[in-house]
Amino acid sequence: MQRRHALLTATAVLSGFSGCIAPFTSSGSLSEVSVELRNADDGARTFHLALETEAGMLDWDSHRVDAGVDELVTMAPDEDVSPVALHGVVEDFAGSVDVLGVDDLDENYCLQFHFWYSHPSDERPQLAQVADIEC
């Protein structure tokens, strides 16, 4: 009897958390993802980017950015998918940022990220979501 009670309790607890771990949903569609690549270093750098959606990982894109240059990269998913994360690699830095703050949008939306080889405050690479906007 105690075993049955423990199983029922565990099932109830897990069911209660099931909504917390699901990816966000929105009635709007992701139109595009913009990533500002910033290379404040004195040499050219190659940035690698991949958008992960609930349907899986999109192809990795590579962009060579000259020294002291900012480049805006735009990615547009082909289908109506919900974004999960943006992954980025430059030199020996690899990072990911989970997509936050776009649930409950009824309009089509765009995401904006910064991917900097050298952040002004600590001179290390940084990948961050900076905005979610209706577009």
C-alpha positions as CSV (number, residue, x, y, z in Angstrom):
1,M,0.0,0.0,0.0
2,Q,2.8,2.4,0.8
3,R,4.5,1.7,-2.5
4,R,1.2,2.5,-4.4
5,H,0.9,5.7,-2.4
6,A,4.5,6.7,-3.2
7,L,3.9,6.0,-6.9
8,L,0.7,8.1,-7.0
9,T,2.4,11.0,-5.1
10,A,5.4,10.9,-7.5
11,T,3.1,10.9,-10.5
12,A,1.1,13.9,-9.2
13,V,4.3,15.9,-8.4
14,L,5.8,15.2,-11.9
15,S,2.5,16.1,-13.6
16,G,2.5,19.4,-11.7
17,F,5.9,20.3,-13.0
18,S,5.3,19.2,-16.6
19,G,4.2,22.6,-17.7
20,C,7.3,24.2,-16.3
21,I,9.8,22.3,-18.4
22,A,8.0,22.6,-21.8
23,P,9.3,25.1,-24.3
24,F,7.4,28.4,-24.5
25,T,4.6,28.6,-26.9
26,S,3.2,31.6,-28.8
27,S,0.4,32.2,-31.2
28,G,2.8,34.5,-33.2
29,S,5.5,33.2,-35.5
30,L,9.2,33.8,-35.4
31,S,10.0,36.0,-38.4
32,E,13.7,36.5,-38.0
33,V,16.6,36.4,-35.7
34,S,19.2,39.2,-35.8
35,V,22.7,38.7,-34.3
36,E,25.2,41.6,-34.0
37,L,28.6,40.1,-34.4
38,R,31.2,42.5,-32.9
39,N,34.9,42.0,-33.3
40,A,36.8,44.7,-31.3
41,D,40.0,42.7,-31.5
42,D,43.0,43.5,-33.7
43,G,42.6,40.4,-35.9
44,A,39.8,38.9,-38.0
45,R,37.7,36.3,-36.2
46,T,35.2,33.6,-37.5
47,F,31.9,33.4,-35.7
48,H,29.8,30.3,-35.9
49,L,26.1,30.4,-35.2
50,A,23.2,27.9,-35.0
51,L,19.6,28.5,-34.0
52,E,17.9,25.6,-32.1
53,T,14.2,25.3,-32.4
54,E,11.7,22.8,-31.0
55,A,12.0,21.0,-34.3
56,G,15.8,20.6,-33.9
57,M,19.0,22.4,-34.7
58,L,19.2,24.5,-37.9
59,D,22.4,24.5,-39.9
60,W,25.5,26.2,-38.5
61,D,26.5,29.4,-40.3
62,S,30.0,30.9,-40.2
63,H,30.8,34.5,-40.6
64,R,34.4,36.0,-40.8
65,V,34.4,39.5,-39.3
66,D,37.4,41.8,-39.8
67,A,39.1,43.5,-36.9
68,G,37.2,46.5,-35.4
69,V,34.1,45.7,-37.4
70,D,30.5,45.0,-36.5
71,E,28.3,42.8,-38.7
72,L,24.6,42.2,-38.5
73,V,23.5,38.6,-39.4
74,T,19.9,37.8,-40.0
75,M,18.5,34.3,-39.8
76,A,14.9,33.4,-40.9
77,P,13.5,30.0,-40.1
78,D,11.7,28.3,-43.0
79,E,8.8,27.0,-41.0
80,D,6.6,28.1,-38.1
81,V,8.7,26.9,-35.2
82,S,9.4,28.0,-31.7
83,P,13.0,29.0,-30.9
84,V,14.7,27.3,-28.0
85,A,18.3,28.6,-28.0
86,L,21.0,30.3,-30.0
87,H,24.4,28.6,-30.0
88,G,27.7,30.4,-30.9
89,V,31.4,29.6,-31.1
90,V,34.3,32.0,-31.7
91,E,37.9,30.9,-31.2
92,D,38.0,28.9,-27.9
93,F,34.7,30.3,-26.6
94,A,31.5,28.3,-27.0
95,G,28.2,29.5,-25.5
96,S,24.5,29.2,-25.7
97,V,21.6,31.4,-24.7
98,D,18.1,30.1,-24.0
99,V,15.4,32.1,-25.7
100,L,13.3,33.9,-23.0
101,G,10.5,36.4,-22.8
102,V,8.6,35.7,-26.0
103,D,5.7,33.6,-24.8
104,D,2.2,35.1,-25.0
105,L,2.9,37.1,-28.2
106,D,0.0,37.2,-30.5
107,E,1.9,38.9,-33.3
108,N,4.9,37.7,-35.4
109,Y,8.1,38.5,-33.5
110,C,11.8,39.0,-34.1
111,L,14.7,38.2,-31.7
112,Q,17.9,40.2,-31.3
113,F,21.2,39.0,-29.9
114,H,24.7,40.3,-29.4
115,F,27.7,38.1,-30.0
116,W,30.8,40.0,-29.1
117,Y,34.3,38.6,-29.3
118,S,35.5,41.1,-26.7
119,H,32.9,42.6,-24.4
120,P,33.7,46.2,-23.3
121,S,33.4,45.5,-19.6
122,D,35.4,42.4,-19.2
123,E,37.1,41.8,-22.6
124,R,35.8,38.2,-22.9
125,P,33.4,36.9,-25.5
126,Q,29.7,37.3,-24.7
127,L,26.5,35.9,-26.3
128,A,23.3,37.4,-25.0
129,Q,19.6,38.0,-26.0
130,V,19.0,41.7,-26.0
131,A,15.4,42.1,-27.3
132,D,12.3,40.4,-28.4
133,I,10.1,42.6,-30.5
134,E,7.0,42.4,-32.6
135,C,7.8,42.9,-36.2
